[in-house]
């Protein structure tokens, strides 16, 4: 594994494929984010097990998420400083930086701004045809059985992890990237009605056209395929492994709707 950071130990956070090796073994690329903060690397599983670090001296190595777009034949990555970076990986040994732009978020909807309650955010890149989407998930980290929220930073007893309270997704934004302005705008209801979106922290993101899968997916739904944090233990205290479900893009009277778990 390539060393692109002084942070140890090495840890793989996410692994994606540009296509199935069975369909195009020669041009298939395996891409991973690893370490914390995350670096990126890729290899050509059909011909070599050697990994090449994806790095440019002018771009931060700290990546939040990545996505390979078959429509554009490019790897897109979101950095921790909210730059959107695109890479050409056709050369198996030398990635080529295509573009790097700071995303221009509307002032009223900065991706790093919390909602009314203290929460964590997770950003997912999704390709919906030729459109690039960013799905931002807002998560309350400790929720009691009665639905009340405990802020871990203001817990006088320090017992939240001991009790293993789950985290709960309370809201999300879906925005479409405009390459002409480097800005993002909330998608229209009509646009989301054509897609069902699958996102995960440790796997690839997929948008399926609903018209092709009417019997198996719900229009305007976001399927979260894995958890914000895997199950971990703080000593004997359980934590994580919660909150996988199907969420409706459309709100009812401003209330976030959980379709199923």
MARDO-964057 format. One record per residue (C-alpha): z negated, x, y. Coordinates in steps of 0.02 Angstrom, whole numbers, plus 50000, padded with zeros to 5 digits. Each point is the difference from the previous one (the first is absolute). Layout:
residues N
ZXY ...
END
This chain:
residues 261
500005000050000 500475007450170 498605005650115 500294992050169 498204998250059 498395009549997 499134984549934 499475000849818 499954994449864 501794994349978 500114981049983 501544989149981 499844984250105 501694991849974 501545002549892 501694991350024 501785001849933 501624998950098 500784991149850 499804998949813 500365016449911 500904989849867 501224993450132 500365016350092 499125014849922 500855013150108 499604991850168 498304992749960 498595006950108 498154998649964 498965000350159 498125001750015 498695000550135 498535011049959 498435007950071 498974992650140 500714999550131 501574997049900 501485011849985 501634995249914 501075008249867 501474995349889 500865005649841 501544995649898 499284994049833 501715000149916 500245018650024 498375008450052 498114998250001 499825010950155 499334991450155 500675003650175 498864997250148 500714988350134 499545008950159 500675003850174 499155011150127 500164986550134 499274985649897 498194996649950 499655001749815 498764985750002 500904985149924 499324982449977 501384992349896 501805002449943 501484990049938 501725004349932 501374988450065 501514998249887 500954991450141 499815015250113 499885013349863 498515007150095 498155002949976 498974991950138 498215005550032 498644994350120 498875013750066 498174998450048 500535001550183 501224985349975 501625009650001 501384992849891 500885014449914 501594999149896 500585013249877 501615003349904 499575006049824 501745002449929 499745018849990 498795002149855 499195015450078 500114997350187 499534983550084 500874996450165 499094991750145 501104985950067 498904992150133 498214999550064 499444986950125 498344994150066 499864981449962 499834989850159 498724986549960 499744985450120 498405002750099 499244983949934 500315004849820 499685018549972 499935003749814 498385009650022 499144986250100 498744990149895 499964981149994 498484990650065 498935007149860 499795018249953 501255003549863 501145013049926 501894999250006 501315005349876 501845001850044 501394996949875 501845004250027 501214987649920 501904999549994 500694982250011 501865002749983 500505010950148 498424995650096 498465011049998 498354990550007 498225005650030 498674989049919 498285003350074 498544993949894 498304996650081 498525001849883 498154995950021 499085013049898 498414990749946 499954981149980 498534989949931 500264986049871 499794987150139 501415008050099 498925008750130 500515017650048 498855015150004 500495014750108 499615015449897 499795010150159 498584988650057 499124997449835 498165004650027 499604999949813 501475010749945 500174988849847 501784993650016 500745011949872 498514997349886 500354981449995 501875002649972 500604987250127 501894997549992 501245002850139 501164985750049 501694999550086 499854988350149 501675001850087 501625009650010 501465003050117 501815001649947 501095009150126 501825005449998 500505017250063 501385000950130 500855017249990 500854997550168 498344999350094 498815007849872 498964984350023 499344986749882 499984981250019 499174986549896 501274992449880 500554981950016 499454986849876 501824997349952 500165018449955 498455000349889 500574984049916 501415009849921 498895013249921 498525002849885 499175016850035 499065010949876 498925014150070 498735012149929 499065015450056 500445010549849 501704992849951 501684996050078 500294985150115 501354987249959 500734984950092 500884987749885 501254987150067 499234983249957 501694992049967 500215011249847 498244996949930 499584982050046 499094996549837 498845015150005 499555003950182 499414990050151 500965001050165 499065008950139 498705007349883 499265017449997 499445006149830 498695013750008 500225009549836 498505011550008 498405002350096 499565008650163 498845011349903 499895002149811 498344996649915 498825014350040 498155002849982 498765006850125 498785006149869 499594984049906 500704988950138 501634990849964 501284998950138 501854995850014 501234992249880 500064983450094 501254989350093 501654998949907 500934983950033 501484990550072 499914996250184 501004987650104 500865006650156 499824983250085 498274995750066 499284982450001 499134996250165 499745018550025 499115002349833 500565013549880 500544991849836 499645007649830 501234992649875 499285007149839 499015014249924 
END
